Amino acid sequence: MKLRGRVAKKYGDDINTDYIIPAYLLQESWDKQFFADHAFEYFDPSFKTACRANKESIVVAANNFGCGSSREQAVYAVKYNNVVAVVAQSFPDIFYRNCLNNGLLPIQVADTSRIEQGDELIIDLESRSLKDLTRGEDYVIIATDSAVDQMKKGGFLGYVRERLRERLAAPTS
Amino acid sequence: MGSTIAEKVISRAVARKVHAGELIDALPVDKLYFNEVIGPPAILNFQKDFGDVFQDAGKRMKVFDPMRVAFMPDHTVPSCSIMVSSGIKLMANFAKDQGITMYKEGDGIEHTIASEEGFVLPGEIAVATDSHTCTQGALGSLAFGIGTTEAENLLATGELYSFTVPETINFQVDGKLQHGVYPKDLVLHVLGLMGEGGCSKRIAEYSGSTFDSMEMDGRFTVCNLSVEMSARTAIINPDATTMSYVENALQGRGASLTSEQSNMIAKSDPDATYSQTVRVDASEVEPTVSLPHSPANAKPVSEVSDPINVVFLGSCANARRSDLVVAAKILKGRKVHPDTNLIVIPASRKVYNWAMDNGILATIAASGANIESSNCGPCFGKHMGILAPGDRCLSTSNRNYKGRMGSPEAFIYLGSPATAAATAVEGRIADPRKYLVD
């Protein structure tokens, strides 16, 4: 599986989920697009326009992208602005799992300092490599086999439905 | 090879011995609780994504085990908007249909009542739709936050998928906290040492003489804030203090620990493997505040005296009984500074009623504080004390990110309940120790 996209935004360390989507909005809608419309509204009001300018955008950050609250709305806020992947040096677990569950690729590489806004990137999950076409540099994608598997499937829903089917078919249930 | 408490809890759940780094395909969860922020979409998604599976099997739509699920509306209650009310109603209807216990608005903050009601027990795996679920680690349970999708999956099957057993950092904390220095100061100090990403992907296990002599209120506070250094969760080995708390909580609803529940209690082996050991001398910690805009931006209170016009004593980090006791001690016979608004929100209805029966709320009210019914309050930035541009707030909560409690142009400082009370009196960040000379 290969994805090609352009870096629409680049951030530093510790971008928390409150910055991605402020808490006061969380209870005001059950529609994922609503959160995309309010993405980064305090922290970086230009986020939406920059990401929507491309069909497939990529967000790049340094360490610990998505820290803080467990709100999955932060993933919707990023993804539904045409963002296919977040490339960062590290992700906290809750945000990482929320990304996997929603088909937003959390791509971990050792060093993002040389990737710049506007660069064109190719993410190749088969070879676990990230290529910066603009700068001609290659990076190794750090991910477990199961995470890569989940990235390819776009989440777990099919598997969970199967588990539920088995449980309902069992004589004890 | 010895095991950490976390490895033992997970091993018990999957019925085989596992160690850090191992991948578990399906991890069964013992307890699951929802607030009214993520509860409504999780329920709607559960119905949408699994309804046909139940139908095809000719079965009624049912959560995996209603006795293991609880709903706790707490973030913005009593409800502050039509959407919030609609979400709570949706949860109440679903709870009634499924036989799930639903707490009332004002019963308390989810992480406070989950332990106070004996819903989460030592040795269990507990998950909830909030990052501060790690608070339950104070009981010796493995507890962490999940997102909406995992919540709907859990309603269906009671399992978490593709879970890697995390490594653990051993925080060895020894020494006696100085008079006027509290577990909140200790954990802010630890956040300062580690940074916002310092415990990423790893569990923070706390041990040492400081924790041996620490009451449960303080242990909850320390575990609660550990997620601010991106810890997977926090955990403390259960001891006599833990068990006395748990027995008391269960007695409150006419129950006691069953032998099956007792058998789940786990403790780390002396030869357990840790990814790192961090030693902290608690006797050197001073009253500590975290400055805007990071919980890890910790400084001794003696180095800070910024003016403060809003003080919030509340949230799942503090506002338990001992926190209100020390605040009342400082506020007794004193008035809140004329330029400062003090908001006090007890962490649960039980704490509220206990503080009322013991005259603590009367003392706090007489100082000029606003006392609200139990909920997350302004920490969530949606009601009960939203900050204006330029406001400076000292809060006993756990996050001081820009915009967390209202305007992104406000400034939030974190501190202990004692520091909060002293600050409310002086209208600027104040060292509480001078008010605590017996």
Interface residues (C-beta under 8 A of the other chain):
Chain A: D13 D14 N16 D18 Y19 P22 A23 Y24 L26 Q27 E28 S29 W30 Y42 F43 N63 N64 C67 G68 S69 S70 R71 E72 Q73 V75 S90 P92 D93 I94 R97 N98 N101 N102 T144 S146 A147 Q150 G155 F156 L157 Y159 V160 R161 R163 L164 R165 R167 L168 A169 S173
Chain B: L23 A26 E36 V37 I38 P40 P41 L44 D49 F50 V53 F54 D56 A57 K59 F64 H75 T76 S81 M83 V84 G87 T129 D130 S131 T133 F144 G145 I146 G147 T148 T149 E150 N153 A156 T157 E159 Y161 S162 T164 P166 E196 G197 S200 K201 V227 E228 S230 R232 S294 F380 G381 K382 R399 Y401 K402 G403 R404 P408
